[in-house]
Amino acid sequence: MVARVIFLGLVCFSLFFFSIALASPVLRVPEPPIVSKNIWGSMCEGDFWQDHPYDPYSQGIMGDPVAITIHHTYRPLGTNPPDPAQDRQKLIEIQRFHVGKGWGDIGYHFLIGSDGTIYEGRPLGYTGTHAPPNYGNIGVNVIGDFHEAEYPSNAQLEGLVRLLSWLCDKFDIDPTSKITLFGQSNLAVASHRDWNATACPGDRLYCLIPQIREQVRARLLSGPPYDARFAVTQFLPPAILAGHVYELPLTVRNTGYVEWSYLNLVGLDVVTPEIVSVSEPMLKSPETVSPLANRQWKVTIKAPDSLGSNRISLQMIESNRRFGRELAWNTLVLSAKDFISSWLVAGPFPAETPDKAYAKDFLAGEPLDLLDVMDTVSEAAHAYKVAGEYESGEGNYRGEEGERFSESGRYFRGEESFRLSLGKYRGGDLVLRKLINAGVRDQEAEVYIGDRRLAFWRTRGSERFRRWKEIDLILPAYRVAGRKSLDIRLKVLGTKQWGCNSFRYALLDKAEPLAAPKPNEKGWFAWKSDAGLTDLSSVIKTAESGAVYLAVYIKAPRTAWVELRTGYAGRLKAWLNGEQAIASLGGFGNFPDTAKAEVLLKKGWNRLLLKVVLEPGKKDLYVRFCDRQGKPLEGLKFALEPSDKSAELWIASNR
C-alpha cells in the first residue's frame, strides 16, 4: 500500500518570538511531575486511526492561554483502587477515540489518573478540542465519571490543584478573575459545564471547583507581601533604530498578597534612565492594584545616536524601596544604513479584511493542479508513489562552507514522485507550493522535473512552535515550456524520522511575486528612503486594508547562511530567491527584528520579496540581514535593478 505520509526536508520559516528578558520567569509554583506522551504510549507522527492521521498540531497555535477548563472522561470510568497501568491504557483508548473523530490528538492538554499522576495530552501551546471556545483555553481532564458513578479521589484533587497552580503561575492567570473569549464570559478557571450545555465534569467534581479555585489562589499568593512580576508574554524590543522614539506598553502583575495603592507610593522605577522614561510612573489617587491583578505603564524608549548594545532596566518601588524582580534586557541600537529602505513596490491589492489579505497571495493566481496525499483518489490521479525505508545510524552532512557535521537518529532515504497537470497553463513562471505540518530540523530533499535537478530544499535549526505552513519553490518558464504535465520527483537525503509530513502540493500559475521584476514593469515602481525604516503610509497612500509587495536585489560577496530579520506590527511574508522564509502574524508593535529566519544568501545577486498586509495604524517596516548574534553584515550591496551581466543572466534564468 502506498504510504500516505513521507518526510522531506524543506526550507521553512520560523517565527521570532520575544518575551520576558530571561525567557522563563521565576515561578512561585514549581512544575509538577508530568508523564510525557512517549512514556505512556501515545501515537506517533505518521500513525493513523480509522483513516484519520495523528496530528496534534492540526488545530493551530493556541495563543496566550487566558482560561483553563476542567473536564471528566465520563467513559471510561476511573480505576479503584488506583492502577497506573490501566490509566495508561485508558489514555490510549481516549486518544484513538479523539483521533478517529478527526481531532488529530487527545482533545485535552493534560489528564489526571486514578493515583493523581498528571499525563501530557495535546502539546501545550496548540489549540485543543475540548470545550468551545478552545483558542486560549487549556483543557484539563480528570479520568472518571463524576456525575453519579464515582467521586474524585483525594490524590486526583491534589494533582489537579498542583497542575492548575503551576499553569496559573506560568501564564499569569488569576483563577477567580472573569475573562471573555469570543463573546463568552466566564471565570478563568471553570468547568466544561460553565462554557457549554453539558453535564461535564459531573456534579461531584463540579461542586468542588469553587474550593479548588481558592486553593490555587492561595498557592499563588504564598510569597512576600510586596512582590511583582512583569507579564510573561511581555514583548521587549531586541533592536531599535538610532534617533528613533518608541512607545512600549509594559504590563506588571501584583504577585504579592498586599494591595498596591497610591497611598503606599507604589510605582514603576527606571533603573537606567538614559534612554527610557515612564509617563506617570506612580499610581494616582484613588488607584489600587489587587493581588494577581495587572497594571500597564506607558514606557518611552528614545534610541541614542551612538550605536551598539544598551542595557534597559526597570523595577517596581514602594515608598522608594524597590521590590520584586528586576526587568532588564539588552537592546541593540542600529544605524539607518543597516536596514533596507529602497524597494520596488507593487500594489496595493485591496481586501475586505487583513485576514483575507494575508491568506491570499494576490499575484500567485489559482492552482493549476492540486495533489492531496491524504486522498487515495487524488493519489491515483496524480500517479503518486513513494519508495524508501528508515534506517538507523548517522546522518552525515556537509555545510555550504565545507564544514562537516553528523546527527544520530533514524532516517528516511528514498523518493517521492507524482505528476501535475499543465492543462490550463498560459505561459510564464510557476510556483510549486507544498503544504506541510512540520517542525524545523536538519533535513534535505532534491527536487527534479523529469530527470533534471531543479533545486535543493533544506531545513535548518529549530522552531519554537510548529504549525501548518506553505513552502514555495519557483519553476522557471523555460523549464516547463511545451509540456502538458510535470513529473515531479523528490529525492530524500537522510530525512530524520517524524520530521515532515507531506500532505498537499499545489501548482500555481501567474507567479509574478516570485519572478524578477524591473521598475515600471507590470505595475512595479521604485521607492527610496534613507531613513532606515520603510514608512508604508508614504509608499502606499491610497489603501488602508489590503496587501503590498516589495522587492529588492542583494549582491553578496560569498555564499553563507545568514539571518533575515523583519519588523512589522502586522502580518508579513517574505521570500528569498523564490523560497518562502518568513510568515509572521505580527502583534509585536512597530519595532525592528520581530520575526527572523535563517536563509542561504548566495554569492552574487539574490532577490528578496516581501508581502506586507496593510492595516490602519501599522506603517513602519524594518528589514535587514545579519549574523546569528544580530550583527549587521558587511559587503552587501542593494539595488532596485542590477546592471551587470551576471545579474541579467540571473534574471533571465529565473523568469
C-alpha positions as CSV (number, residue, x, y, z in Angstrom):
1,M,0.0,0.0,0.0
2,V,1.3,3.4,-0.9
3,A,2.5,5.3,2.2
4,R,0.3,8.3,3.0
5,V,3.0,10.2,4.7
6,I,6.6,10.9,3.8
7,F,9.2,13.0,5.5
8,L,11.0,15.6,3.5
9,G,13.5,18.4,4.2
10,L,12.3,21.9,3.1
11,V,13.4,25.4,3.8
12,C,10.9,26.5,6.4
13,F,10.2,29.8,8.1
14,S,10.4,30.2,11.8
15,L,8.5,32.8,13.8
16,F,10.6,35.0,16.0
17,F,9.1,35.5,19.4
18,F,10.3,37.6,22.3
19,S,9.1,37.6,25.9
20,I,10.5,38.5,29.2
21,A,14.2,39.1,29.2
22,L,15.1,35.9,31.0
23,A,12.6,34.0,28.8
24,S,11.3,31.7,31.5
25,P,10.2,33.7,34.6
26,V,11.0,32.5,38.1
27,L,7.8,30.7,39.1
28,R,6.3,30.8,42.5
29,V,4.8,27.4,41.9
30,P,7.1,24.6,40.7
31,E,6.1,22.5,37.7
32,P,4.6,19.2,38.9
33,P,5.9,15.8,37.6
34,I,4.2,15.2,34.2
35,V,4.3,11.9,32.4
36,S,5.2,12.6,28.7
37,K,3.4,11.2,25.7
38,N,6.2,9.0,24.6
39,I,6.3,7.3,28.1
40,W,2.6,6.5,28.3
41,G,2.4,5.1,24.8
42,S,1.0,7.9,22.6
43,M,0.6,7.6,18.8
44,C,3.4,9.0,16.8
45,E,3.5,11.3,13.8
46,G,2.7,9.2,10.7
47,D,0.2,7.0,12.5
48,F,-3.4,6.7,11.5
49,W,-6.5,5.6,13.3
50,Q,-9.7,4.8,11.3
51,D,-8.2,6.6,8.3
52,H,-7.6,9.8,10.4
53,P,-3.9,10.9,10.9
54,Y,-2.4,11.6,14.3
55,D,-1.8,15.3,14.1
56,P,-1.5,17.1,17.4
57,Y,-0.9,20.5,15.7
58,S,-3.9,20.4,13.4
59,Q,-5.9,23.0,15.3
60,G,-3.1,25.6,15.1
61,I,-1.4,27.7,17.7
62,M,-3.5,28.2,20.9
63,G,-2.2,31.7,21.6
64,D,-1.5,33.1,25.1
65,P,-3.7,31.0,27.5
66,V,-6.2,33.0,29.5
67,A,-8.5,30.2,30.6
68,I,-8.4,26.6,32.0
69,T,-11.3,24.3,31.6
70,I,-11.9,21.2,33.8
71,H,-13.4,18.0,32.4
72,H,-14.1,14.4,33.3
73,T,-13.9,11.4,31.0
74,Y,-17.4,10.1,31.8
75,R,-16.4,6.9,29.8
76,P,-14.1,5.2,30.6
77,L,-14.7,5.1,34.4
78,G,-11.9,5.7,36.9
79,T,-9.9,3.0,38.4
80,N,-10.4,1.9,42.1
81,P,-8.1,1.0,43.6
82,P,-5.7,3.2,41.7
83,D,-3.8,1.5,38.8
84,P,-1.4,3.5,36.6
85,A,-1.2,0.7,34.1
86,Q,-5.0,0.8,33.5
87,D,-4.8,4.6,33.4
88,R,-2.3,4.5,30.5
89,Q,-4.5,2.0,28.6
90,K,-7.4,4.4,29.0
91,L,-5.2,7.3,27.7
92,I,-4.6,5.2,24.5
93,E,-8.3,4.5,24.2
94,I,-9.2,8.2,24.6
95,Q,-6.6,9.2,22.1
96,R,-7.8,6.7,19.5
97,F,-11.4,7.8,20.0
98,H,-10.5,11.5,19.5
99,V,-8.2,10.9,16.5
100,G,-11.0,8.8,15.0
101,K,-13.3,11.8,15.3
102,G,-10.8,13.8,13.2
103,W,-9.4,15.9,16.1
104,G,-5.8,14.9,15.5
105,D,-4.9,14.0,19.1
106,I,-6.4,13.9,22.6
107,G,-8.6,17.0,22.9
108,Y,-7.2,17.8,26.4
109,H,-3.8,19.2,27.2
110,F,-3.5,17.3,30.4
111,L,-5.2,14.3,32.0
112,I,-5.1,13.2,35.7
113,G,-5.0,9.5,36.5
114,S,-6.5,7.5,39.3
115,D,-3.5,8.0,41.6
116,G,-3.2,11.7,40.9
117,T,-0.5,11.3,38.2
118,I,-0.5,14.0,35.6
119,Y,-0.2,12.9,32.0
120,E,0.6,15.0,28.9
121,G,-2.1,15.2,26.3
122,R,-2.1,17.6,23.3
123,P,1.1,19.6,23.3
124,L,0.7,22.8,25.4
125,G,0.8,25.7,23.0
126,Y,-1.5,24.2,20.5
127,T,-5.3,24.5,20.4
128,G,-7.2,21.6,21.9
129,T,-10.6,20.2,21.1
130,H,-12.4,20.1,24.4
131,A,-14.8,23.0,25.1
132,P,-15.5,25.7,22.6
133,P,-14.0,28.2,22.8
134,N,-10.8,26.3,22.5
135,Y,-8.5,29.1,21.5
136,G,-6.5,30.4,24.5
137,N,-8.2,27.7,26.7
138,I,-6.2,24.9,28.3
139,G,-8.1,21.6,28.7
140,V,-7.6,19.5,31.9
141,N,-9.4,16.2,32.2
142,V,-9.8,14.1,35.4
143,I,-10.2,10.4,34.5
144,G,-13.6,9.1,35.8
145,D,-17.3,9.6,35.8
146,F,-18.1,12.1,38.5
147,H,-21.7,12.7,37.7
148,E,-23.3,9.8,39.7
149,A,-21.0,6.8,39.4
150,E,-17.8,8.0,41.2
151,Y,-16.1,10.6,43.4
152,P,-12.7,12.2,42.5
153,S,-10.1,10.8,44.9
154,N,-8.0,13.0,47.2
155,A,-5.0,12.1,45.1
156,Q,-6.7,13.3,41.9
157,L,-7.8,16.6,43.6
158,E,-4.3,17.2,44.8
159,G,-2.9,16.5,41.4
160,L,-5.5,18.9,39.9
161,V,-4.7,21.7,42.3
162,R,-0.9,21.3,41.7
163,L,-1.3,21.4,38.0
164,L,-3.7,24.3,38.0
165,S,-1.5,26.3,40.3
166,W,1.5,25.8,38.1
167,L,-0.4,26.7,34.9
168,C,-1.9,29.8,36.5
169,D,1.6,30.9,37.7
170,K,3.2,30.1,34.3
171,F,0.7,32.1,32.3
172,D,-0.3,34.8,34.7
173,I,-3.9,33.6,35.2
174,D,-6.0,34.6,38.2
175,P,-8.3,31.6,38.8
176,T,-11.0,33.9,40.3
177,S,-10.9,36.6,37.6
178,K,-13.5,37.0,34.9
179,I,-12.3,36.7,31.3
180,T,-14.0,36.8,27.9
181,L,-13.3,34.5,24.9
182,F,-15.2,35.0,21.6
183,G,-18.0,36.8,23.3
184,Q,-18.5,34.4,26.2
185,S,-17.6,35.5,29.7
186,N,-16.5,33.1,32.5
187,L,-14.2,32.7,35.4
188,A,-10.6,32.0,34.3
189,V,-10.7,28.5,35.9
190,A,-14.0,27.0,35.1
191,S,-15.6,23.7,34.0
192,H,-16.9,22.4,30.7
193,R,-20.4,23.0,32.0
194,D,-19.7,26.7,32.5
195,W,-18.9,27.1,28.8
196,N,-21.4,24.7,27.2
197,A,-24.7,22.9,27.9
198,T,-23.3,19.6,29.2
199,A,-23.1,17.6,32.4
200,C,-19.3,17.6,32.3
201,P,-17.3,17.4,34.7
202,G,-20.1,15.8,36.7
203,D,-21.9,17.1,39.7
204,R,-19.5,15.5,42.2
205,L,-16.5,17.4,40.7
206,Y,-18.4,20.5,39.7
207,C,-19.4,21.3,43.2
208,L,-15.7,21.3,44.3
209,I,-14.4,23.8,41.7
210,P,-15.0,27.0,43.8
211,Q,-12.9,25.4,46.6
212,I,-10.3,24.4,44.0
213,R,-10.0,27.9,42.7
214,E,-9.4,29.3,46.2
215,Q,-6.7,26.6,46.9
216,V,-5.0,27.6,43.7
217,R,-5.2,31.3,44.5
218,A,-3.7,30.7,48.0
219,R,-0.7,28.9,46.5
220,L,-0.1,31.8,44.0
221,L,-0.1,34.3,46.9
222,S,2.3,32.3,49.2
223,G,5.3,34.7,48.9
224,P,6.2,38.1,50.3
225,P,3.6,40.8,50.9
226,Y,5.0,43.1,48.2
227,D,6.1,41.3,45.0
228,A,5.8,41.9,41.3
229,R,6.5,40.1,38.0
230,F,6.5,41.6,34.5
231,A,4.0,39.8,32.4
232,V,5.3,36.6,31.0
233,T,4.1,37.5,27.5
234,Q,5.6,40.9,27.6
235,F,7.3,41.9,24.3
236,L,10.7,43.5,24.7
237,P,12.4,45.1,21.6
238,P,15.7,43.4,20.8
239,A,16.8,46.2,18.4
240,I,16.0,49.9,17.8
241,L,16.9,52.5,15.2
242,A,19.3,55.2,16.3
243,G,17.5,58.5,17.0
244,H,14.0,57.0,16.8
245,V,11.4,57.2,19.6
246,Y,9.4,54.1,20.5
247,E,6.4,53.6,22.8
248,L,6.2,50.3,24.7
249,P,3.2,49.3,26.8
250,L,4.7,47.5,29.9
251,T,2.4,45.2,31.9
252,V,3.3,44.4,35.6
253,R,1.5,41.8,37.8
254,N,1.0,42.1,41.5
255,T,2.2,38.7,42.8
256,G,2.3,39.7,46.5
257,Y,-0.7,39.4,48.8
258,V,-0.8,43.1,49.7
259,E,-2.9,45.5,47.5
260,W,-0.8,48.2,45.7
261,S,-2.0,51.7,46.5
262,Y,-1.2,55.3,45.7
263,L,-1.1,55.8,49.5
264,N,1.9,53.4,49.7
265,L,3.7,55.3,46.8
266,V,3.8,52.2,44.5
267,G,5.1,52.9,41.0
268,L,7.5,51.8,38.3
269,D,11.1,52.9,38.7
270,V,13.5,53.3,35.7
271,V,16.9,52.0,36.8
272,T,18.6,53.1,33.6
273,P,17.0,56.5,32.7
274,E,19.5,57.4,29.9
275,I,17.2,56.2,27.1
276,V,14.0,55.1,29.0
277,S,11.3,57.2,30.6
278,V,7.8,56.4,32.1
279,S,4.9,58.8,31.8
280,E,3.1,59.0,35.2
281,P,5.3,56.3,36.9
282,M,3.4,56.4,40.3
283,L,-0.2,55.2,41.0
284,K,-2.6,58.0,41.1
285,S,-5.4,58.7,43.6
286,P,-7.5,56.6,44.2
287,E,-5.9,53.8,42.1
288,T,-5.2,50.4,43.6
289,V,-4.0,47.1,42.1
290,S,-5.3,43.9,43.8
291,P,-3.2,40.8,44.2
292,L,-2.9,38.8,41.0
293,A,-4.2,41.8,39.0
294,N,-2.2,43.6,36.2
295,R,-1.3,47.2,35.7
296,Q,0.1,48.7,32.5
297,W,2.5,51.6,32.2
298,K,3.5,53.6,29.1
299,V,7.2,53.4,28.6
300,T,9.1,55.6,26.1
301,I,12.4,54.5,24.6
302,K,14.5,57.1,22.9
303,A,17.2,55.4,20.9
304,P,20.5,57.2,21.3
305,D,22.6,58.3,18.3
306,S,25.5,56.1,19.4
307,L,25.4,52.6,18.1
308,G,25.9,49.3,20.0
309,S,24.3,47.5,22.9
310,N,22.3,49.3,25.6
311,R,21.0,47.9,28.9
312,I,17.4,48.7,29.8
313,S,16.3,48.1,33.4
314,L,13.1,48.8,35.4
315,Q,11.8,47.7,38.8
316,M,8.8,48.3,41.0
317,I,9.1,50.6,44.1
318,E,7.0,51.1,47.2
319,S,7.8,54.1,49.4
320,N,11.0,54.5,47.3
321,R,12.1,50.9,48.1
322,R,12.5,48.5,45.2
323,F,10.7,45.2,45.3
324,G,10.0,42.3,43.0
325,R,12.2,41.0,40.2
326,E,14.1,43.5,38.1
327,L,13.2,43.6,34.4
328,A,16.4,44.0,32.4
329,W,17.4,43.3,28.8
330,N,19.9,44.4,26.2
331,T,18.7,46.2,23.1
332,L,20.9,46.8,20.0
333,V,21.0,50.3,18.6
334,L,21.4,50.1,14.8
335,S,22.1,52.6,12.1
336,A,19.8,53.5,9.2
337,K,22.3,52.0,6.8
338,D,21.8,48.6,8.5
339,F,18.2,48.4,7.2
340,I,16.9,48.1,3.6
341,S,14.8,51.2,2.7
342,S,14.8,51.2,-1.1
343,W,12.3,49.0,-2.8
344,L,10.4,48.0,-5.9
345,V,6.8,48.2,-4.9
346,A,3.6,46.6,-6.4
347,G,0.1,47.2,-5.2
348,P,-1.9,47.8,-3.2
349,F,-4.2,44.9,-3.7
350,P,-7.4,45.6,-1.7
351,A,-9.0,43.1,0.6
352,E,-12.1,43.1,2.8
353,T,-10.1,42.2,5.9
354,P,-6.4,41.9,6.9
355,D,-7.0,38.1,7.4
356,K,-8.2,37.7,3.8
357,A,-5.3,39.8,2.6
358,Y,-2.8,37.5,4.5
359,A,-4.5,34.3,3.3
360,K,-4.5,35.1,-0.4
361,D,-1.3,35.7,-2.4
362,F,-2.8,38.1,-4.8
363,L,-0.2,37.7,-7.6
364,A,0.1,33.9,-7.4
365,G,-3.2,33.1,-9.1
366,E,-5.3,30.0,-8.8
367,P,-3.9,26.4,-8.6
368,L,-3.5,24.7,-12.0
369,D,-3.5,21.3,-10.2
370,L,-3.7,20.0,-6.7
371,L,-2.4,16.8,-5.1
372,D,-3.8,15.8,-1.8
373,V,-1.6,13.0,-0.4
374,M,-4.3,12.2,2.2
375,D,-6.8,11.3,-0.5
376,T,-6.5,7.9,-2.3
377,V,-8.4,9.2,-5.4
378,S,-6.0,12.2,-5.7
379,E,-3.0,9.9,-5.2
380,A,-4.2,7.7,-8.1
381,A,-5.0,10.6,-10.4
382,H,-1.5,12.0,-9.9
383,A,0.4,8.7,-10.0
384,Y,1.7,9.4,-6.5
385,K,4.3,6.9,-5.4
386,V,6.8,6.7,-2.5
387,A,9.6,4.3,-2.1
388,G,12.3,4.0,0.6
389,E,12.9,2.9,4.1
390,Y,14.0,4.0,7.5
391,E,17.5,3.1,8.7
392,S,19.3,3.8,12.0
393,G,22.7,5.5,12.1
394,E,24.4,8.7,11.4
395,G,23.0,11.4,9.1
396,N,26.1,12.9,7.5
397,Y,26.0,16.4,6.1
398,R,28.4,18.9,4.6
399,G,27.6,22.6,5.1
400,E,27.7,25.3,2.4
401,E,31.2,26.4,3.5
402,G,32.6,22.8,3.6
403,E,32.2,22.1,7.3
404,R,31.2,18.5,8.2
405,F,28.6,17.5,10.8
406,S,26.6,14.5,11.6
407,E,23.5,13.6,13.7
408,S,22.5,10.2,15.1
409,G,18.9,9.0,14.7
410,R,16.5,7.1,12.4
411,Y,16.5,8.5,8.9
412,F,14.3,8.0,5.8
413,R,16.0,7.6,2.5
414,G,14.0,7.3,-0.7
415,E,11.9,9.0,-3.3
416,E,8.5,10.6,-3.7
417,S,7.1,11.1,-7.2
418,F,3.9,12.5,-8.7
419,R,2.5,14.1,-11.9
420,L,0.9,17.6,-12.0
421,S,-1.2,18.7,-15.0
422,L,-0.4,21.8,-17.1
423,G,-3.8,21.8,-18.9
424,K,-4.6,25.4,-18.0
425,Y,-1.0,26.7,-18.2
426,R,-0.8,30.0,-20.1
427,G,3.0,30.5,-20.0
428,G,5.3,32.3,-17.6
429,D,6.7,31.1,-14.3
430,L,5.0,28.7,-12.0
431,V,5.1,28.1,-8.2
432,L,5.2,24.6,-6.7
433,R,3.7,25.0,-3.3
434,K,3.9,22.4,-0.6
435,L,1.6,22.5,2.5
436,I,3.3,20.8,5.5
437,N,2.8,20.3,9.2
438,A,6.3,20.0,10.5
439,G,9.0,21.0,12.9
440,V,12.1,22.5,11.6
441,R,15.0,20.1,11.8
442,D,18.1,19.5,9.6
443,Q,16.5,17.6,6.7
444,E,17.2,17.6,3.0
445,A,15.5,16.8,-0.4
446,E,16.4,17.3,-4.0
447,V,13.7,18.4,-6.4
448,Y,13.6,17.1,-10.0
449,I,11.4,17.8,-13.0
450,G,11.8,14.6,-15.0
451,D,15.5,13.8,-14.7
452,R,16.6,17.5,-14.4
453,R,17.6,18.6,-11.0
454,L,15.8,21.8,-10.2
455,A,16.6,22.8,-6.6
456,F,17.7,21.7,-3.2
457,W,15.3,22.2,-0.3
458,R,16.7,22.1,3.2
459,T,15.5,22.9,6.7
460,R,17.9,24.3,9.3
461,G,17.6,25.0,13.0
462,S,14.5,24.7,15.1
463,E,11.1,26.3,15.6
464,R,9.6,27.4,18.9
465,F,6.1,26.4,17.7
466,R,5.0,24.1,14.9
467,R,2.1,24.8,12.7
468,W,0.8,24.4,9.2
469,K,2.8,26.3,6.7
470,E,3.3,26.7,2.9
471,I,6.7,26.3,1.2
472,D,7.0,27.9,-2.2
473,L,9.5,26.9,-5.0
474,I,9.7,28.8,-8.3
475,L,9.6,26.8,-11.5
476,P,11.1,29.0,-14.3
477,A,9.1,29.1,-17.5
478,Y,11.9,27.7,-19.7
479,R,11.9,24.5,-17.6
480,V,8.2,23.8,-18.2
481,A,7.6,25.2,-21.8
482,G,5.9,22.8,-24.2
483,R,4.9,20.3,-21.5
484,K,1.4,19.0,-20.9
485,S,2.3,17.8,-17.4
486,L,5.2,17.9,-14.9
487,D,6.7,14.8,-13.5
488,I,8.0,15.9,-10.1
489,R,10.5,13.7,-8.2
490,L,11.7,14.5,-4.7
491,K,14.8,12.6,-3.6
492,V,15.0,12.4,0.2
493,L,18.5,12.6,1.6
494,G,18.7,11.4,5.2
495,T,15.5,13.0,6.4
496,K,15.0,12.4,10.1
497,Q,12.1,10.3,11.3
498,W,8.9,12.2,12.1
499,G,10.4,15.3,10.6
500,C,8.0,16.5,8.0
501,N,4.5,15.3,6.9
502,S,3.7,15.7,3.2
503,F,0.0,16.4,2.8
504,R,-0.6,18.6,-0.3
505,Y,1.1,20.0,-3.3
506,A,-0.3,22.8,-5.5
507,L,0.9,24.1,-8.8
508,L,0.2,27.8,-9.2
509,D,0.2,29.9,-12.4
510,K,0.8,33.6,-12.7
511,A,3.8,33.7,-10.4
512,E,4.7,37.3,-10.7
513,P,5.8,37.8,-7.0
514,L,8.5,35.1,-7.4
515,A,9.6,36.4,-10.7
516,A,12.3,39.1,-11.1
517,P,10.6,42.5,-11.6
518,K,12.1,45.6,-13.0
519,P,11.0,49.2,-12.4
520,N,7.9,50.2,-14.4
521,E,7.2,46.6,-15.3
522,K,3.9,45.0,-14.5
523,G,3.0,47.8,-12.1
524,W,6.2,47.8,-10.1
525,F,7.5,51.2,-9.2
526,A,10.6,52.4,-7.3
527,W,10.5,53.9,-3.8
528,K,13.6,55.1,-1.9
529,S,14.4,56.4,1.5
530,D,17.5,56.9,3.7
531,A,15.6,56.9,7.0
532,G,16.3,53.2,7.8
533,L,12.6,52.3,8.1
534,T,10.1,51.9,5.3
535,D,7.1,54.2,6.1
536,L,4.3,52.3,4.3
537,S,2.0,55.3,4.6
538,S,4.3,57.3,2.2
539,V,4.8,54.3,-0.1
540,I,1.1,53.5,-0.4
541,K,-1.2,56.5,0.1
542,T,-4.5,55.2,-1.2
543,A,-5.2,52.0,0.8
544,E,-5.9,51.2,4.4
545,S,-6.6,47.5,4.1
546,G,-5.0,45.0,1.6
547,A,-1.6,43.8,0.6
548,V,1.5,45.4,-1.0
549,Y,4.6,43.7,-2.4
550,L,8.1,45.0,-2.1
551,A,11.2,43.6,-3.8
552,V,14.9,44.3,-3.8
553,Y,18.1,42.7,-5.1
554,I,21.0,41.9,-2.8
555,K,24.6,41.2,-4.0
556,A,26.6,39.1,-1.5
557,P,30.4,38.7,-1.6
558,R,30.2,35.0,-0.7
559,T,27.7,32.2,-0.1
560,A,26.7,31.9,3.6
561,W,23.8,31.1,5.9
562,V,22.7,34.4,7.5
563,E,19.6,35.7,9.3
564,L,16.8,37.7,7.6
565,R,15.1,39.8,10.2
566,T,11.9,41.8,9.7
567,G,10.0,44.2,11.9
568,Y,6.3,45.0,11.3
569,A,3.3,45.3,13.7
570,G,1.0,43.4,11.2
571,R,1.1,40.3,9.1
572,L,4.0,39.7,6.7
573,K,5.5,37.1,4.4
574,A,9.0,37.0,2.9
575,W,10.6,35.0,0.1
576,L,14.3,34.8,-0.8
577,N,15.2,33.6,-4.3
578,G,11.7,32.2,-4.7
579,E,11.6,30.2,-1.4
580,Q,9.4,31.3,1.5
581,A,11.5,32.3,4.5
582,I,9.1,34.1,6.9
583,A,5.4,34.1,7.6
584,S,4.7,36.3,10.6
585,L,1.3,37.1,12.2
586,G,2.7,40.2,13.8
587,G,1.3,41.7,17.0
588,F,4.6,43.0,18.4
589,G,4.4,46.7,17.8
590,N,6.5,48.8,15.4
591,F,9.9,47.6,16.3
592,P,12.8,46.0,14.3
593,D,13.6,42.3,14.5
594,T,10.2,40.9,15.4
595,A,10.5,38.0,13.0
596,K,13.5,36.1,11.7
597,A,14.6,33.2,9.5
598,E,17.9,31.6,8.7
599,V,18.4,31.8,5.0
600,L,21.0,31.0,2.4
601,L,22.4,34.1,0.8
602,K,24.2,33.0,-2.3
603,K,27.3,34.6,-3.8
604,G,26.3,37.2,-6.4
605,W,22.8,38.5,-6.8
606,N,19.8,37.4,-4.7
607,R,16.3,38.7,-4.7
608,L,14.1,39.4,-1.7
609,L,10.3,39.7,-1.9
610,L,8.0,40.8,0.9
611,K,4.3,40.7,1.1
612,V,3.0,43.2,3.7
613,V,-0.6,43.3,4.9
614,L,-1.8,46.8,5.2
615,E,-3.7,47.7,8.4
616,P,-4.7,51.0,10.0
617,G,-2.1,52.2,12.4
618,K,0.6,49.8,11.2
619,K,3.0,51.5,8.9
620,D,6.7,51.1,10.0
621,L,8.6,48.3,8.3
622,Y,12.1,47.2,9.1
623,V,14.1,44.7,7.0
624,R,17.8,43.7,7.4
625,F,20.3,40.9,7.1
626,C,22.6,40.0,10.0
627,D,24.5,37.1,11.6
628,R,23.0,34.9,14.3
629,Q,24.0,37.4,17.0
630,G,22.2,40.3,15.2
631,K,25.4,41.9,14.0
632,P,24.9,43.7,10.6
633,L,26.6,42.0,7.6
634,E,29.4,43.8,5.7
635,G,29.9,43.8,2.0
636,L,26.3,43.6,0.9
637,K,25.1,45.7,-2.0
638,F,21.4,46.5,-2.7
639,A,19.8,47.5,-6.0
640,L,16.4,48.0,-7.5
641,E,17.7,46.8,-10.8
642,P,21.1,45.2,-11.1
643,S,23.0,46.4,-14.1
644,D,25.9,44.0,-14.6
645,K,25.8,40.9,-16.9
646,S,25.7,38.3,-14.1
647,A,22.6,40.0,-12.8
648,E,21.0,40.0,-16.2
649,L,21.7,36.3,-16.6
650,W,20.3,35.7,-13.1
651,I,17.1,37.5,-14.0
652,A,16.8,35.6,-17.3
653,S,17.3,32.2,-15.6
654,N,14.6,33.0,-13.0
655,R,11.9,34.2,-15.4
